[in-house]
C-alpha cells in the first residue's frame, strides 16, 4: 500500500522520513486510501491545520504556504527543487483550450514561465495525439518554496503534477475540481498497470512530454515505467531514447510528475540530481522497484522542518512576512 500512497517525495528527503510523515497524515485523516494528490478540499484543510499546529513561526513551509501573490521581478528559479523558491512566478489560467486546473483552492497553479509554457504546449500536443486534455494538479506556490502538504520538491516552479485521468468534455465547476478523485492506473498489487484504466494515449502523452525541450526527467510509478518499457519493446525499430527520462518513483499512480531542468538564465538555480544514466532504464534498475525492499521500506526518524533561514538568502528576502 505504501507504493500507492507516497506522492512526489523526491530527492532530498529519504523515503523513511516520507513514510513517517505519511503515517502521521493518514492518522490525521483517518483515511488509509487517501493519497496526497487525491485529497479533496476538506481533507487538505485538515492536513494543513494539523501541520500548522506543530510548526515553528519561521518554518519555511508555514511562511511560503501563506503567500498569496508572486514575488515581483523577472522569473528566477532560486536554490534546488527541494530547498528553493521562485521570483516572478506566473499562474496557469484555470481553463485553457486543452486543460483544466484541478484543486483550485490550493492556489498551486504558479510556476516558472517556462513551466507554464511547457504545460500549455503539452496540452495542445496531447490533443493532437488523442488525449482529450490535461487535468493539471499541483505546480507550485506563488513564491515557490516548501508546501504544507504533499511534496518535498516543486519548490522552484519547475515541477508539475499532471493527472493520468483524461479531461472530461465539460468544464468542471471549482467545487468539482476540489472534490473529483483521480483515477489510479496501477493495479492493486503495484506490479503492473490496471488494464481497465490504462490507455494507449497515456503512453503517447508521457512520451510527448519527454520529447519537450528542457525536460530534465519525468517521474512515474514503477508499474507505469514497466508498461512503457513493454510497449516500446514491441516497436524494435523506433528510437526509445525518451525512456531514459522516465524515472520510476513511489506513488505517481494518479499523476505523472514533470520536471524542467534549471533555466539557462537563472544563475542561482542548482540541479543536484545527476542526469539519468545512459540507457532506457528498463532492465535490472527497474526490477529493483518490485522487490520487497522497495515495496515495503523501513520507516526512519522524521526530519526537522526547514526554516526560512535554511533556504538561499534570496528566498528569505522574497518570503512573505513572518516571525523570528
Ligand atoms: Zn509532483
py3Dmol code that shows the C-alpha trace and the ligand (Angstrom):
import py3Dmol

protein = """\
ATOM      1  CA  UNK A   1       0.000   0.000   0.000  1.00  0.00           C
ATOM      2  CA  UNK A   2       2.885   2.322   0.683  1.00  0.00           C
ATOM      3  CA  UNK A   3       3.662   2.362  -3.011  1.00  0.00           C
ATOM      4  CA  UNK A   4       0.168   3.607  -3.717  1.00  0.00           C
ATOM      5  CA  UNK A   5       0.313   6.364  -1.187  1.00  0.00           C
ATOM      6  CA  UNK A   6       3.650   8.105  -1.448  1.00  0.00           C
ATOM      7  CA  UNK A   7       3.452  11.052  -3.742  1.00  0.00           C
ATOM      8  CA  UNK A   8       6.195  13.240  -5.066  1.00  0.00           C
ATOM      9  CA  UNK A   9       8.617  12.838  -2.187  1.00  0.00           C
ATOM     10  CA  UNK A  10      11.668  13.109  -4.295  1.00  0.00           C
ATOM     11  CA  UNK A  11      15.360  13.559  -3.777  1.00  0.00           C
ATOM     12  CA  UNK A  12      16.430  15.421  -0.685  1.00  0.00           C
ATOM     13  CA  UNK A  13      14.051  13.621   1.606  1.00  0.00           C
ATOM     14  CA  UNK A  14      14.595  10.000   2.396  1.00  0.00           C
ATOM     15  CA  UNK A  15      11.887   7.501   1.907  1.00  0.00           C
ATOM     16  CA  UNK A  16      11.991   6.708   5.595  1.00  0.00           C
ATOM     17  CA  UNK A  17      11.084  10.235   6.556  1.00  0.00           C
ATOM     18  CA  UNK A  18       8.396  10.301   3.950  1.00  0.00           C
ATOM     19  CA  UNK A  19       6.869   7.161   5.417  1.00  0.00           C
ATOM     20  CA  UNK A  20       6.746   8.667   8.898  1.00  0.00           C
ATOM     21  CA  UNK A  21       5.177  11.863   7.639  1.00  0.00           C
ATOM     22  CA  UNK A  22       2.710   9.909   5.621  1.00  0.00           C
ATOM     23  CA  UNK A  23       1.760   7.800   8.626  1.00  0.00           C
ATOM     24  CA  UNK A  24       1.069  10.955  10.619  1.00  0.00           C
ATOM     25  CA  UNK A  25      -1.005  12.346   7.841  1.00  0.00           C
ATOM     26  CA  UNK A  26      -3.037   9.188   7.484  1.00  0.00           C
ATOM     27  CA  UNK A  27      -3.765   9.146  11.192  1.00  0.00           C
ATOM     28  CA  UNK A  28      -4.943  12.715  10.913  1.00  0.00           C
ATOM     29  CA  UNK A  29      -7.132  11.940   8.006  1.00  0.00           C
ATOM     30  CA  UNK A  30      -8.337   8.584   9.179  1.00  0.00           C
ATOM     31  CA  UNK A  31      -8.397   7.574   5.593  1.00  0.00           C
ATOM     32  CA  UNK A  32      -5.888   4.945   4.636  1.00  0.00           C
ATOM     33  CA  UNK A  33      -6.662   5.171   0.925  1.00  0.00           C
ATOM     34  CA  UNK A  34      -6.279   8.927   0.622  1.00  0.00           C
ATOM     35  CA  UNK A  35      -3.241   9.651  -1.480  1.00  0.00           C
ATOM     36  CA  UNK A  36      -1.812  13.119  -1.120  1.00  0.00           C
ATOM     37  CA  UNK A  37      -2.684  14.473  -4.525  1.00  0.00           C
ATOM     38  CA  UNK A  38      -6.094  12.943  -4.091  1.00  0.00           C
ATOM     39  CA  UNK A  39      -7.096  14.890  -1.021  1.00  0.00           C
ATOM     40  CA  UNK A  40     -10.254  16.884  -1.523  1.00  0.00           C
ATOM     41  CA  UNK A  41     -10.658  20.375  -0.074  1.00  0.00           C
ATOM     42  CA  UNK A  42     -11.770  19.255   3.395  1.00  0.00           C
ATOM     43  CA  UNK A  43      -9.001  16.667   3.699  1.00  0.00           C
ATOM     44  CA  UNK A  44      -6.420  19.155   2.508  1.00  0.00           C
ATOM     45  CA  UNK A  45      -7.614  21.767   5.011  1.00  0.00           C
ATOM     46  CA  UNK A  46      -7.462  19.246   7.866  1.00  0.00           C
ATOM     47  CA  UNK A  47      -3.964  18.193   6.874  1.00  0.00           C
ATOM     48  CA  UNK A  48      -2.814  21.814   6.726  1.00  0.00           C
ATOM     49  CA  UNK A  49      -4.261  22.550  10.160  1.00  0.00           C
ATOM     50  CA  UNK A  50      -2.504  19.519  11.624  1.00  0.00           C
ATOM     51  CA  UNK A  51       0.834  20.536  10.116  1.00  0.00           C
ATOM     52  CA  UNK A  52       0.491  24.184  11.136  1.00  0.00           C
ATOM     53  CA  UNK A  53      -0.246  23.198  14.733  1.00  0.00           C
ATOM     54  CA  UNK A  54       3.240  21.818  15.214  1.00  0.00           C
ATOM     55  CA  UNK A  55       5.404  24.101  13.058  1.00  0.00           C
ATOM     56  CA  UNK A  56       7.532  26.966  14.430  1.00  0.00           C
ATOM     57  CA  UNK A  57       6.696  30.513  13.194  1.00  0.00           C
ATOM     58  CA  UNK A  58       9.642  30.621  10.821  1.00  0.00           C
ATOM     59  CA  UNK A  59       9.134  27.176   9.316  1.00  0.00           C
ATOM     60  CA  UNK A  60       9.641  27.608   5.598  1.00  0.00           C
ATOM     61  CA  UNK A  61       6.518  25.688   4.687  1.00  0.00           C
ATOM     62  CA  UNK A  62       4.391  27.816   7.007  1.00  0.00           C
ATOM     63  CA  UNK A  63       5.800  31.053   5.588  1.00  0.00           C
ATOM     64  CA  UNK A  64       5.804  30.136   1.897  1.00  0.00           C
ATOM     65  CA  UNK A  65       2.467  28.385   2.323  1.00  0.00           C
ATOM     66  CA  UNK A  66       0.982  31.739   3.344  1.00  0.00           C
ATOM     67  CA  UNK A  67       1.999  33.541   0.142  1.00  0.00           C
ATOM     68  CA  UNK A  68      -0.928  34.654  -1.981  1.00  0.00           C
ATOM     69  CA  UNK A  69       0.904  36.715  -4.603  1.00  0.00           C
ATOM     70  CA  UNK A  70       4.089  36.160  -6.606  1.00  0.00           C
ATOM     71  CA  UNK A  71       7.353  37.892  -5.769  1.00  0.00           C
ATOM     72  CA  UNK A  72       7.867  40.760  -8.248  1.00  0.00           C
ATOM     73  CA  UNK A  73      10.630  40.868 -10.781  1.00  0.00           C
ATOM     74  CA  UNK A  74      11.724  38.744 -13.693  1.00  0.00           C
ATOM     75  CA  UNK A  75      11.265  34.993 -13.443  1.00  0.00           C
ATOM     76  CA  UNK A  76      14.054  33.429 -11.443  1.00  0.00           C
ATOM     77  CA  UNK A  77      14.257  29.924 -10.007  1.00  0.00           C
ATOM     78  CA  UNK A  78      16.429  30.037  -6.886  1.00  0.00           C
ATOM     79  CA  UNK A  79      18.009  27.139  -4.975  1.00  0.00           C
ATOM     80  CA  UNK A  80      17.152  23.498  -5.612  1.00  0.00           C
ATOM     81  CA  UNK A  81      13.968  21.537  -6.239  1.00  0.00           C
ATOM     82  CA  UNK A  82      13.755  20.615  -2.542  1.00  0.00           C
ATOM     83  CA  UNK A  83      15.201  23.789  -0.992  1.00  0.00           C
ATOM     84  CA  UNK A  84      14.314  26.795  -3.086  1.00  0.00           C
ATOM     85  CA  UNK A  85      11.829  29.412  -4.170  1.00  0.00           C
ATOM     86  CA  UNK A  86      10.692  31.357  -7.218  1.00  0.00           C
ATOM     87  CA  UNK A  87      10.551  35.024  -8.178  1.00  0.00           C
ATOM     88  CA  UNK A  88       8.325  36.279 -10.979  1.00  0.00           C
ATOM     89  CA  UNK A  89       6.002  33.280 -10.925  1.00  0.00           C
ATOM     90  CA  UNK A  90       3.183  33.078 -13.471  1.00  0.00           C
ATOM     91  CA  UNK A  91      -0.185  31.447 -12.822  1.00  0.00           C
ATOM     92  CA  UNK A  92      -1.541  28.907 -15.282  1.00  0.00           C
ATOM     93  CA  UNK A  93      -5.074  30.080 -16.145  1.00  0.00           C
ATOM     94  CA  UNK A  94      -7.734  27.813 -14.625  1.00  0.00           C
ATOM     95  CA  UNK A  95      -9.017  26.985 -18.090  1.00  0.00           C
ATOM     96  CA  UNK A  96      -7.398  26.659 -21.458  1.00  0.00           C
ATOM     97  CA  UNK A  97      -8.420  25.056 -24.731  1.00  0.00           C
ATOM     98  CA  UNK A  98      -6.886  21.737 -23.688  1.00  0.00           C
ATOM     99  CA  UNK A  99      -6.586  21.875 -19.919  1.00  0.00           C
ATOM    100  CA  UNK A 100      -8.359  22.474 -16.617  1.00  0.00           C
ATOM    101  CA  UNK A 101      -6.574  23.270 -13.365  1.00  0.00           C
ATOM    102  CA  UNK A 102      -7.593  20.963 -10.531  1.00  0.00           C
ATOM    103  CA  UNK A 103      -7.717  21.649  -6.765  1.00  0.00           C
ATOM    104  CA  UNK A 104      -8.042  25.433  -7.309  1.00  0.00           C
ATOM    105  CA  UNK A 105      -8.484  26.117  -3.587  1.00  0.00           C
ATOM    106  CA  UNK A 106      -4.850  25.135  -3.030  1.00  0.00           C
ATOM    107  CA  UNK A 107      -3.555  28.075  -5.123  1.00  0.00           C
ATOM    108  CA  UNK A 108      -0.720  25.972  -6.501  1.00  0.00           C
ATOM    109  CA  UNK A 109      -1.002  26.683 -10.213  1.00  0.00           C
ATOM    110  CA  UNK A 110       2.010  29.011 -10.101  1.00  0.00           C
ATOM    111  CA  UNK A 111       5.224  28.240 -11.864  1.00  0.00           C
ATOM    112  CA  UNK A 112       8.200  29.464 -13.805  1.00  0.00           C
ATOM    113  CA  UNK A 113       7.000  30.889 -17.132  1.00  0.00           C
ATOM    114  CA  UNK A 114       8.887  28.078 -18.880  1.00  0.00           C
ATOM    115  CA  UNK A 115       6.846  25.516 -16.924  1.00  0.00           C
ATOM    116  CA  UNK A 116       3.578  27.254 -17.734  1.00  0.00           C
ATOM    117  CA  UNK A 117       4.550  27.354 -21.408  1.00  0.00           C
ATOM    118  CA  UNK A 118       5.525  23.688 -21.286  1.00  0.00           C
ATOM    119  CA  UNK A 119       2.132  22.686 -19.883  1.00  0.00           C
ATOM    120  CA  UNK A 120       0.220  24.728 -22.429  1.00  0.00           C
ATOM    121  CA  UNK A 121       2.257  23.247 -25.264  1.00  0.00           C
ATOM    122  CA  UNK A 122       1.907  19.703 -23.968  1.00  0.00           C
ATOM    123  CA  UNK A 123      -1.848  20.134 -23.574  1.00  0.00           C
ATOM    124  CA  UNK A 124      -2.098  21.124 -27.237  1.00  0.00           C
ATOM    125  CA  UNK A 125       0.246  18.352 -28.362  1.00  0.00           C
ATOM    126  CA  UNK A 126      -1.715  15.807 -26.329  1.00  0.00           C
ATOM    127  CA  UNK A 127      -4.945  16.846 -28.019  1.00  0.00           C
ATOM    128  CA  UNK A 128      -3.335  16.043 -31.348  1.00  0.00           C
ATOM    129  CA  UNK A 129      -2.445  12.572 -30.054  1.00  0.00           C
ATOM    130  CA  UNK A 130      -5.924  11.687 -28.845  1.00  0.00           C
ATOM    131  CA  UNK A 131      -5.537  12.768 -25.206  1.00  0.00           C
ATOM    132  CA  UNK A 132      -8.664  14.816 -24.525  1.00  0.00           C
ATOM    133  CA  UNK A 133      -6.943  17.420 -22.365  1.00  0.00           C
ATOM    134  CA  UNK A 134      -4.825  17.836 -19.265  1.00  0.00           C
ATOM    135  CA  UNK A 135      -6.113  17.925 -15.731  1.00  0.00           C
ATOM    136  CA  UNK A 136      -3.366  19.894 -14.060  1.00  0.00           C
ATOM    137  CA  UNK A 137      -2.515  19.114 -10.440  1.00  0.00           C
ATOM    138  CA  UNK A 138      -0.081  20.961  -8.205  1.00  0.00           C
ATOM    139  CA  UNK A 139       2.602  23.073  -9.854  1.00  0.00           C
ATOM    140  CA  UNK A 140       3.919  25.470  -7.196  1.00  0.00           C
ATOM    141  CA  UNK A 141       3.019  28.219  -4.751  1.00  0.00           C
ATOM    142  CA  UNK A 142       3.014  31.916  -5.712  1.00  0.00           C
ATOM    143  CA  UNK A 143       6.549  32.297  -4.354  1.00  0.00           C
ATOM    144  CA  UNK A 144       7.524  28.642  -4.625  1.00  0.00           C
ATOM    145  CA  UNK A 145       9.114  27.199  -1.513  1.00  0.00           C
ATOM    146  CA  UNK A 146       8.124  24.172   0.554  1.00  0.00           C
ATOM    147  CA  UNK A 147       4.446  23.298   0.916  1.00  0.00           C
ATOM    148  CA  UNK A 148       2.433  22.425   3.997  1.00  0.00           C
ATOM    149  CA  UNK A 149       1.197  19.226   2.381  1.00  0.00           C
ATOM    150  CA  UNK A 150       2.126  16.769  -0.269  1.00  0.00           C
ATOM    151  CA  UNK A 151       5.529  17.481  -1.781  1.00  0.00           C
ATOM    152  CA  UNK A 152       9.157  17.863  -0.857  1.00  0.00           C
ATOM    153  CA  UNK A 153      10.066  19.183  -4.301  1.00  0.00           C
ATOM    154  CA  UNK A 154       8.026  21.593  -6.500  1.00  0.00           C
ATOM    155  CA  UNK A 155       9.850  24.490  -4.791  1.00  0.00           C
ATOM    156  CA  UNK A 156      11.271  26.392  -7.782  1.00  0.00           C
ATOM    157  CA  UNK A 157       8.222  26.298 -10.063  1.00  0.00           C
ATOM    158  CA  UNK A 158       9.861  23.799 -12.398  1.00  0.00           C
ATOM    159  CA  UNK A 159       7.901  20.693 -11.262  1.00  0.00           C
ATOM    160  CA  UNK A 160       4.307  19.948 -12.234  1.00  0.00           C
ATOM    161  CA  UNK A 161       1.891  17.117 -11.498  1.00  0.00           C
ATOM    162  CA  UNK A 162      -0.356  16.157 -14.405  1.00  0.00           C
ATOM    163  CA  UNK A 163      -3.237  13.792 -13.750  1.00  0.00           C
ATOM    164  CA  UNK A 164      -3.460  10.458 -15.506  1.00  0.00           C
ATOM    165  CA  UNK A 165      -7.243  10.949 -15.674  1.00  0.00           C
ATOM    166  CA  UNK A 166      -8.411  12.145 -19.093  1.00  0.00           C
ATOM    167  CA  UNK A 167     -10.085  15.548 -19.032  1.00  0.00           C
ATOM    168  CA  UNK A 168     -13.890  15.301 -19.180  1.00  0.00           C
ATOM    169  CA  UNK A 169     -15.711  17.046 -22.014  1.00  0.00           C
ATOM    170  CA  UNK A 170     -17.467  19.511 -19.746  1.00  0.00           C
ATOM    171  CA  UNK A 171     -15.861  22.397 -17.874  1.00  0.00           C
ATOM    172  CA  UNK A 172     -15.767  21.434 -14.213  1.00  0.00           C
ATOM    173  CA  UNK A 173     -17.003  23.885 -11.581  1.00  0.00           C
ATOM    174  CA  UNK A 174     -14.409  24.961  -8.992  1.00  0.00           C
ATOM    175  CA  UNK A 175     -16.037  22.784  -6.325  1.00  0.00           C
ATOM    176  CA  UNK A 176     -15.909  19.777  -8.629  1.00  0.00           C
ATOM    177  CA  UNK A 177     -12.215  20.386  -9.241  1.00  0.00           C
ATOM    178  CA  UNK A 178     -11.641  20.376  -5.491  1.00  0.00           C
ATOM    179  CA  UNK A 179     -13.570  17.137  -4.961  1.00  0.00           C
ATOM    180  CA  UNK A 180     -13.143  14.921  -8.010  1.00  0.00           C
ATOM    181  CA  UNK A 181     -10.932  11.883  -7.451  1.00  0.00           C
ATOM    182  CA  UNK A 182      -8.233  10.982  -9.936  1.00  0.00           C
ATOM    183  CA  UNK A 183      -8.053   7.532 -11.493  1.00  0.00           C
ATOM    184  CA  UNK A 184      -5.400   5.142 -10.216  1.00  0.00           C
ATOM    185  CA  UNK A 185      -3.927   3.478 -13.298  1.00  0.00           C
ATOM    186  CA  UNK A 186      -1.840   0.983 -11.293  1.00  0.00           C
ATOM    187  CA  UNK A 187      -3.150  -2.437 -10.258  1.00  0.00           C
ATOM    188  CA  UNK A 188      -3.658  -3.099  -6.545  1.00  0.00           C
ATOM    189  CA  UNK A 189      -0.578  -5.358  -6.470  1.00  0.00           C
ATOM    190  CA  UNK A 190       1.605  -2.463  -7.562  1.00  0.00           C
ATOM    191  CA  UNK A 191       3.315  -4.754 -10.049  1.00  0.00           C
ATOM    192  CA  UNK A 192       1.552  -3.634 -13.194  1.00  0.00           C
ATOM    193  CA  UNK A 193      -0.809  -1.112 -14.684  1.00  0.00           C
ATOM    194  CA  UNK A 194      -4.567  -1.591 -14.384  1.00  0.00           C
ATOM    195  CA  UNK A 195      -5.561  -2.710 -17.892  1.00  0.00           C
ATOM    196  CA  UNK A 196      -9.072  -1.374 -17.328  1.00  0.00           C
ATOM    197  CA  UNK A 197      -7.746   2.143 -16.960  1.00  0.00           C
ATOM    198  CA  UNK A 198      -4.503   2.292 -18.912  1.00  0.00           C
ATOM    199  CA  UNK A 199      -4.900   3.533 -22.483  1.00  0.00           C
ATOM    200  CA  UNK A 200      -2.507   3.786 -25.438  1.00  0.00           C
ATOM    201  CA  UNK A 201      -2.914   7.558 -25.151  1.00  0.00           C
ATOM    202  CA  UNK A 202      -1.282   7.539 -21.715  1.00  0.00           C
ATOM    203  CA  UNK A 203       1.922   6.404 -23.317  1.00  0.00           C
ATOM    204  CA  UNK A 204       1.586   8.910 -26.172  1.00  0.00           C
ATOM    205  CA  UNK A 205       1.113  11.761 -23.717  1.00  0.00           C
ATOM    206  CA  UNK A 206       4.029  10.803 -21.470  1.00  0.00           C
ATOM    207  CA  UNK A 207       6.279  10.241 -24.472  1.00  0.00           C
ATOM    208  CA  UNK A 208       5.312  13.638 -25.871  1.00  0.00           C
ATOM    209  CA  UNK A 209       6.184  15.233 -22.538  1.00  0.00           C
ATOM    210  CA  UNK A 210       9.592  13.553 -22.545  1.00  0.00           C
ATOM    211  CA  UNK A 211      10.304  14.955 -26.006  1.00  0.00           C
ATOM    212  CA  UNK A 212       9.672  18.547 -24.955  1.00  0.00           C
ATOM    213  CA  UNK A 213      12.826  20.669 -24.762  1.00  0.00           C
ATOM    214  CA  UNK A 214      14.069  21.486 -21.297  1.00  0.00           C
ATOM    215  CA  UNK A 215      12.609  18.411 -19.598  1.00  0.00           C
ATOM    216  CA  UNK A 216      15.040  17.057 -17.013  1.00  0.00           C
ATOM    217  CA  UNK A 217      13.035  13.952 -16.078  1.00  0.00           C
ATOM    218  CA  UNK A 218       9.528  12.632 -15.557  1.00  0.00           C
ATOM    219  CA  UNK A 219       8.534  10.597 -12.513  1.00  0.00           C
ATOM    220  CA  UNK A 220       6.021   7.785 -12.881  1.00  0.00           C
ATOM    221  CA  UNK A 221       5.049   4.778 -10.801  1.00  0.00           C
ATOM    222  CA  UNK A 222       7.394   1.810 -11.419  1.00  0.00           C
ATOM    223  CA  UNK A 223       4.471  -0.169 -12.864  1.00  0.00           C
ATOM    224  CA  UNK A 224       3.931   2.599 -15.405  1.00  0.00           C
ATOM    225  CA  UNK A 225       7.588   2.598 -16.384  1.00  0.00           C
ATOM    226  CA  UNK A 226       7.350  -1.188 -16.741  1.00  0.00           C
ATOM    227  CA  UNK A 227       4.400  -0.803 -19.105  1.00  0.00           C
ATOM    228  CA  UNK A 228       6.123   1.925 -21.126  1.00  0.00           C
ATOM    229  CA  UNK A 229       9.182  -0.312 -21.488  1.00  0.00           C
ATOM    230  CA  UNK A 230       6.975  -3.208 -22.577  1.00  0.00           C
ATOM    231  CA  UNK A 231       5.143  -1.144 -25.172  1.00  0.00           C
ATOM    232  CA  UNK A 232       8.337   0.369 -26.532  1.00  0.00           C
ATOM    233  CA  UNK A 233       9.934  -3.079 -26.666  1.00  0.00           C
ATOM    234  CA  UNK A 234       7.302  -4.173 -29.157  1.00  0.00           C
ATOM    235  CA  UNK A 235       8.493  -1.469 -31.559  1.00  0.00           C
ATOM    236  CA  UNK A 236      12.063  -2.545 -32.114  1.00  0.00           C
ATOM    237  CA  UNK A 237      12.747  -0.118 -34.923  1.00  0.00           C
ATOM    238  CA  UNK A 238      11.770   3.017 -33.053  1.00  0.00           C
ATOM    239  CA  UNK A 239      14.026   5.350 -31.090  1.00  0.00           C
ATOM    240  CA  UNK A 240      13.330   4.863 -27.412  1.00  0.00           C
ATOM    241  CA  UNK A 241      15.765   7.424 -26.081  1.00  0.00           C
ATOM    242  CA  UNK A 242      12.884   9.238 -24.395  1.00  0.00           C
ATOM    243  CA  UNK A 243      12.501   6.346 -21.938  1.00  0.00           C
ATOM    244  CA  UNK A 244      15.723   7.417 -20.261  1.00  0.00           C
ATOM    245  CA  UNK A 245      13.955  10.475 -18.848  1.00  0.00           C
ATOM    246  CA  UNK A 246      11.077   8.404 -17.449  1.00  0.00           C
ATOM    247  CA  UNK A 247      12.104   7.661 -13.867  1.00  0.00           C
ATOM    248  CA  UNK A 248      10.321   5.260 -11.512  1.00  0.00           C
ATOM    249  CA  UNK A 249       9.317   6.607  -8.123  1.00  0.00           C
ATOM    250  CA  UNK A 250       6.917   5.711  -5.354  1.00  0.00           C
ATOM    251  CA  UNK A 251       3.355   6.908  -5.802  1.00  0.00           C
ATOM    252  CA  UNK A 252       2.747   8.667  -9.108  1.00  0.00           C
ATOM    253  CA  UNK A 253      -0.068   6.277  -9.892  1.00  0.00           C
ATOM    254  CA  UNK A 254      -2.678   9.062 -10.181  1.00  0.00           C
ATOM    255  CA  UNK A 255      -0.445  11.586 -11.884  1.00  0.00           C
ATOM    256  CA  UNK A 256       2.916  11.894 -13.560  1.00  0.00           C
ATOM    257  CA  UNK A 257       5.399  14.492 -12.422  1.00  0.00           C
ATOM    258  CA  UNK A 258       7.269  16.554 -14.973  1.00  0.00           C
ATOM    259  CA  UNK A 259      10.425  18.438 -14.082  1.00  0.00           C
ATOM    260  CA  UNK A 260      12.225  21.006 -16.193  1.00  0.00           C
ATOM    261  CA  UNK A 261      15.954  21.486 -15.688  1.00  0.00           C
ATOM    262  CA  UNK A 262      17.398  24.760 -14.447  1.00  0.00           C
ATOM    263  CA  UNK A 263      16.716  27.516 -16.981  1.00  0.00           C
ATOM    264  CA  UNK A 264      19.893  28.897 -18.509  1.00  0.00           C
ATOM    265  CA  UNK A 265      19.120  32.431 -17.417  1.00  0.00           C
ATOM    266  CA  UNK A 266      18.620  31.615 -13.735  1.00  0.00           C
ATOM    267  CA  UNK A 267      22.131  31.642 -12.226  1.00  0.00           C
ATOM    268  CA  UNK A 268      21.020  30.706  -8.692  1.00  0.00           C
ATOM    269  CA  UNK A 269      19.145  27.592  -9.822  1.00  0.00           C
ATOM    270  CA  UNK A 270      21.003  24.395  -8.997  1.00  0.00           C
ATOM    271  CA  UNK A 271      20.078  20.868 -10.023  1.00  0.00           C
ATOM    272  CA  UNK A 272      21.819  18.494  -7.613  1.00  0.00           C
ATOM    273  CA  UNK A 273      20.301  15.389  -9.173  1.00  0.00           C
ATOM    274  CA  UNK A 274      22.664  13.806 -11.710  1.00  0.00           C
ATOM    275  CA  UNK A 275      21.252  13.232 -15.191  1.00  0.00           C
ATOM    276  CA  UNK A 276      19.668   9.796 -15.639  1.00  0.00           C
ATOM    277  CA  UNK A 277      22.259   7.168 -16.524  1.00  0.00           C
ATOM    278  CA  UNK A 278      22.608   6.186 -20.179  1.00  0.00           C
ATOM    279  CA  UNK A 279      20.141   3.640 -21.465  1.00  0.00           C
ATOM    280  CA  UNK A 280      16.389   3.261 -21.260  1.00  0.00           C
ATOM    281  CA  UNK A 281      16.298   2.231 -17.589  1.00  0.00           C
ATOM    282  CA  UNK A 282      14.192  -0.807 -18.424  1.00  0.00           C
ATOM    283  CA  UNK A 283      16.485  -3.534 -17.091  1.00  0.00           C
ATOM    284  CA  UNK A 284      17.723  -4.517 -13.640  1.00  0.00           C
ATOM    285  CA  UNK A 285      17.453  -0.963 -12.398  1.00  0.00           C
ATOM    286  CA  UNK A 286      13.707  -1.152 -12.898  1.00  0.00           C
ATOM    287  CA  UNK A 287      13.414  -4.659 -11.432  1.00  0.00           C
ATOM    288  CA  UNK A 288      14.608  -3.352  -8.068  1.00  0.00           C
ATOM    289  CA  UNK A 289      11.414  -1.353  -7.680  1.00  0.00           C
ATOM    290  CA  UNK A 290       9.405  -4.573  -7.467  1.00  0.00           C
ATOM    291  CA  UNK A 291      11.486  -6.160  -4.702  1.00  0.00           C
ATOM    292  CA  UNK A 292      10.176  -6.366  -1.103  1.00  0.00           C
ATOM    293  CA  UNK A 293      12.890  -3.890  -0.082  1.00  0.00           C
ATOM    294  CA  UNK A 294      11.481  -1.275  -2.431  1.00  0.00           C
ATOM    295  CA  UNK A 295       7.814  -2.058  -1.878  1.00  0.00           C
ATOM    296  CA  UNK A 296       7.970  -2.214   1.924  1.00  0.00           C
ATOM    297  CA  UNK A 297      10.642   0.232   3.043  1.00  0.00           C
ATOM    298  CA  UNK A 298      11.640   0.602   6.695  1.00  0.00           C
ATOM    299  CA  UNK A 299      10.424   3.786   8.394  1.00  0.00           C
ATOM    300  CA  UNK A 300      13.047   6.107   9.857  1.00  0.00           C
ATOM    301  CA  UNK A 301      13.218   9.226  12.027  1.00  0.00           C
ATOM    302  CA  UNK A 302      11.399  12.351  10.953  1.00  0.00           C
ATOM    303  CA  UNK A 303      13.493  15.285   9.776  1.00  0.00           C
ATOM    304  CA  UNK A 304      13.184  18.726  11.345  1.00  0.00           C
ATOM    305  CA  UNK A 305      11.256  21.136   9.128  1.00  0.00           C
ATOM    306  CA  UNK A 306      13.258  23.611   7.059  1.00  0.00           C
ATOM    307  CA  UNK A 307      13.390  27.135   8.465  1.00  0.00           C
ATOM    308  CA  UNK A 308      13.312  30.157   6.177  1.00  0.00           C
ATOM    309  CA  UNK A 309      16.961  30.743   7.077  1.00  0.00           C
ATOM    310  CA  UNK A 310      17.830  27.289   5.712  1.00  0.00           C
ATOM    311  CA  UNK A 311      16.838  28.422   2.213  1.00  0.00           C
ATOM    312  CA  UNK A 312      19.072  30.545  -0.048  1.00  0.00           C
ATOM    313  CA  UNK A 313      19.352  34.158   1.140  1.00  0.00           C
ATOM    314  CA  UNK A 314      17.320  35.471  -1.782  1.00  0.00           C
ATOM    315  CA  UNK A 315      14.461  33.177  -0.785  1.00  0.00           C
ATOM    316  CA  UNK A 316      14.446  34.656   2.716  1.00  0.00           C
ATOM    317  CA  UNK A 317      14.325  38.104   1.102  1.00  0.00           C
ATOM    318  CA  UNK A 318      11.268  37.321  -1.011  1.00  0.00           C
ATOM    319  CA  UNK A 319       9.433  35.290   1.655  1.00  0.00           C
ATOM    320  CA  UNK A 320       6.147  36.710   2.949  1.00  0.00           C
ATOM    321  CA  UNK A 321       6.372  38.490   6.330  1.00  0.00           C
ATOM    322  CA  UNK A 322       6.926  36.072   9.187  1.00  0.00           C
ATOM    323  CA  UNK A 323       8.043  35.762  12.812  1.00  0.00           C
ATOM    324  CA  UNK A 324      11.538  35.044  14.120  1.00  0.00           C
TER     325      UNK A 324
END
"""
ligand_1 = """\
1
ZN
Zn 4.916 16.083 -8.042
"""
view = py3Dmol.view(width=600, height=400)
view.addModel(protein, "pdb")
view.setStyle({"model": 0}, {"cartoon": {"style": "trace"}})
view.addModel(ligand_1, "xyz")
view.setStyle({"model": 1}, {"stick": {}})
view.zoomTo()
view.show()
